[in-house]
Amino acid sequence: MKKIIAISGSFRINSYNAATLKYIIEKYKENINIKHLDISTIPMFCEDLEYNIPSEVKKAIEEISECEGIIISTPEYNQTIPPVLKNLLDWLSRQDGLLNEKSVAIISASPSFIGGARAQVELKKLCFVLGMKIFNKKQLYISNASNKFDDKNNLIDKETKDSIKKFIDEYLKSI
Ligand SMILES: Cc1cc2nc3c(=O)[nH]c(=O)nc-3n(C[C@H](O)[C@H](O)[C@H](O)COP(=O)(O)O)c2cc1C
């Protein structure tokens, strides 16, 4: 079974991005070994910490080294990606070859009408710099997110569910 790591660029309790990944994990759990990687406890990167890598970072490195693919769902903060995501990628980038050719699928969810499109461009640029293999055959932007999840943060929008299915099915075929 393929192992996929799902990473949310937000750990807000009612995060639309975390909820999107939760929906994907639930839907695909029979077909793939898909696991959420909690990045909320990853310390801010500092080269001094590299002499004794924090255990949370070691765990992330281990999970990433064992997986065939990564699905990132990110919010857009000030037209770019949130610092927690950049921080994780900075940590991972320091491990020789870890991200090289690693397949990544990028999703964004936002209450805005452009659905985090600018953050996706920024994230794709960063993943390119890191030598990752960016899944680009299909795009997935979840716009107007506040209308697509219920008050318990379950995805309820049929069109979005259909788009997720097409996107993830195609992504899984590519890895
Ligand atoms: C610091 C900050 C900056 C933001 N900048 C943008 C932005 O540039 N574009 C956008 O669409 N939404 C922006 N937002 C709104 C987020 O898209 C919104 O809070 C979203 O729900 C966050 O993702 P989450 O639900 O996964 O936590 C910003 C939010 C914060 C906190």
The ligand as a MOL file (V3000), in Angstrom:
LIG
                    3D

  0  0  0     0  0            999 V3000
M  V30 BEGIN CTAB
M  V30 COUNTS 31 33 0 0 0
M  V30 BEGIN ATOM
M  V30 1 C -2.3420 36.5460 8.7830 0
M  V30 2 C -3.4330 36.2070 7.8190 0
M  V30 3 C -3.3280 36.6090 6.4970 0
M  V30 4 C -4.3050 36.2340 5.5610 0
M  V30 5 N -4.1410 36.5660 4.2450 0
M  V30 6 C -4.9870 36.0510 3.3220 0
M  V30 7 C -4.7210 36.2150 1.9240 0
M  V30 8 O -3.7510 36.8220 1.5100 0
M  V30 9 N -5.5980 35.6460 1.0480 0
M  V30 10 C -6.6930 34.9070 1.4660 0
M  V30 11 O -7.4140 34.3650 0.6250 0
M  V30 12 N -6.9590 34.7590 2.7780 0
M  V30 13 C -6.1340 35.3090 3.7120 0
M  V30 14 N -6.3670 35.1020 5.0400 0
M  V30 15 C -7.5940 34.3930 5.4480 0
M  V30 16 C -7.3830 32.8980 5.4820 0
M  V30 17 O -7.5040 32.3940 4.1770 0
M  V30 18 C -8.4260 32.2560 6.3960 0
M  V30 19 O -8.2200 32.6840 7.7170 0
M  V30 20 C -8.4140 30.7420 6.2780 0
M  V30 21 O -9.5880 30.2380 6.8460 0
M  V30 22 C -7.1870 30.1500 6.9500 0
M  V30 23 O -7.0870 28.7760 6.6630 0
M  V30 24 P -7.6290 27.6600 7.6800 0
M  V30 25 O -9.1240 27.7370 7.6490 0
M  V30 26 O -7.1180 26.3820 7.1320 0
M  V30 27 O -7.0750 27.9760 9.0510 0
M  V30 28 C -5.4210 35.4910 5.9850 0
M  V30 29 C -5.5290 35.1010 7.3330 0
M  V30 30 C -4.5510 35.4430 8.2280 0
M  V30 31 C -4.6610 34.9660 9.6620 0
M  V30 END ATOM
M  V30 BEGIN BOND
M  V30 1 1 1 2
M  V30 2 1 2 3
M  V30 3 2 2 30
M  V30 4 2 3 4
M  V30 5 1 4 5
M  V30 6 1 4 28
M  V30 7 2 5 6
M  V30 8 1 6 7
M  V30 9 1 6 13
M  V30 10 2 7 8
M  V30 11 1 7 9
M  V30 12 1 9 10
M  V30 13 2 10 11
M  V30 14 1 10 12
M  V30 15 2 12 13
M  V30 16 1 13 14
M  V30 17 1 14 15
M  V30 18 1 14 28
M  V30 19 1 15 16
M  V30 20 1 16 17
M  V30 21 1 16 18
M  V30 22 1 18 19
M  V30 23 1 18 20
M  V30 24 1 20 21
M  V30 25 1 20 22
M  V30 26 1 22 23
M  V30 27 1 23 24
M  V30 28 2 24 25
M  V30 29 1 24 26
M  V30 30 1 24 27
M  V30 31 2 28 29
M  V30 32 1 29 30
M  V30 33 1 30 31
M  V30 END BOND
M  V30 END CTAB
M  END
